[in-house]
Amino acid sequence: MSLQGVACRAELTMLTKALDARCRELGLADGDPGRELLGRRVMDLFESGQLSAEDLRLALSGEIFNAKNPPAGASGL
């Protein structure tokens, strides 16, 4: 990601693939509110240095709760 917080086309493709794969695993369809939460989590991970598709996959698979049913008071994934 650039210093200005903008992802290039290749990075966007990788992020989309990571999001789509995890949503399939969790059974989150397009339009599901959990998908948006997971997308925010993907971006947070990417911005914090999780730069490869494998890094994202590992980080997302280690999430403690499911995007469909986060614990009360949770702010996201």
C-alpha positions as a printed NumPy array, in Angstrom:
array([[  0.   ,   0.   ,   0.   ],
       [  1.295,   3.441,  -0.798],
       [  2.109,   6.011,   1.847],
       [ -1.12 ,   7.792,   0.913],
       [ -3.252,   4.813,   1.917],
       [ -4.147,   3.815,  -1.634],
       [ -3.966,   0.204,  -2.772],
       [ -2.849,  -0.618,  -6.307],
       [ -4.897,  -2.823,  -8.634],
       [ -2.94 ,  -5.98 ,  -7.717],
       [ -3.42 ,  -5.302,  -4.008],
       [ -7.154,  -4.701,  -4.465],
       [ -7.449,  -7.987,  -6.359],
       [ -5.62 ,  -9.819,  -3.572],
       [ -7.77 ,  -8.191,  -0.876],
       [-10.965,  -9.047,  -2.745],
       [ -9.892, -12.668,  -3.158],
       [ -9.055, -12.925,   0.543],
       [-12.423, -11.414,   1.5  ],
       [-14.363, -13.614,  -0.913],
       [-12.617, -16.785,   0.26 ],
       [-13.281, -16.105,   3.938],
       [-16.894, -15.115,   3.251],
       [-17.414, -18.43 ,   1.437],
       [-15.948, -20.294,   4.422],
       [-18.31 , -18.461,   6.776],
       [-21.336, -18.668,   4.482],
       [-21.611, -14.883,   4.122],
       [-23.476, -13.874,   0.967],
       [-23.208, -10.534,  -0.828],
       [-25.25 ,  -8.008,   1.115],
       [-24.766,  -9.8  ,   4.451],
       [-23.79 ,  -7.269,   7.154],
       [-21.083,  -9.681,   8.3  ],
       [-19.413,  -9.342,   4.915],
       [-19.001,  -5.604,   5.443],
       [-17.542,  -6.198,   8.902],
       [-15.151,  -8.746,   7.488],
       [-14.175,  -6.354,   4.701],
       [-13.291,  -3.737,   7.287],
       [-11.193,  -6.313,   9.115],
       [ -9.39 ,  -7.218,   5.888],
       [ -8.519,  -3.565,   5.34 ],
       [ -7.398,  -3.137,   8.955],
       [ -5.1  ,  -6.153,   8.642],
       [ -3.743,  -4.952,   5.314],
       [ -3.08 ,  -1.445,   6.613],
       [ -1.312,  -2.88 ,   9.658],
       [  1.142,  -4.812,   7.524],
       [ -0.583,  -8.093,   6.641],
       [  0.622,  -7.707,   3.072],
       [  0.216, -11.079,   1.404],
       [ -2.836, -13.155,   0.612],
       [ -1.44 , -15.917,   2.818],
       [ -0.875, -13.514,   5.732],
       [ -4.479, -12.317,   5.413],
       [ -5.814, -15.859,   5.166],
       [ -3.965, -16.919,   8.3  ],
       [ -5.029, -13.832,  10.244],
       [ -8.676, -14.18 ,   9.213],
       [ -8.824, -17.914,   9.898],
       [ -7.605, -17.224,  13.421],
       [-10.532, -14.952,  14.22 ],
       [-12.25 , -15.928,  17.457],
       [-15.827, -15.302,  16.419],
       [-17.936, -15.666,  13.321],
       [-18.875, -12.536,  11.388],
       [-22.558, -13.503,  11.528],
       [-22.646, -13.636,  15.332],
       [-20.058, -11.35 ,  16.942],
       [-20.159, -11.168,  20.741],
       [-22.13 ,  -8.354,  22.339],
       [-20.132,  -5.153,  22.332],
       [-17.785,  -6.265,  19.564],
       [-16.838,  -3.47 ,  17.201],
       [-16.071,  -5.691,  14.249],
       [-13.855,  -8.54 ,  13.209]])
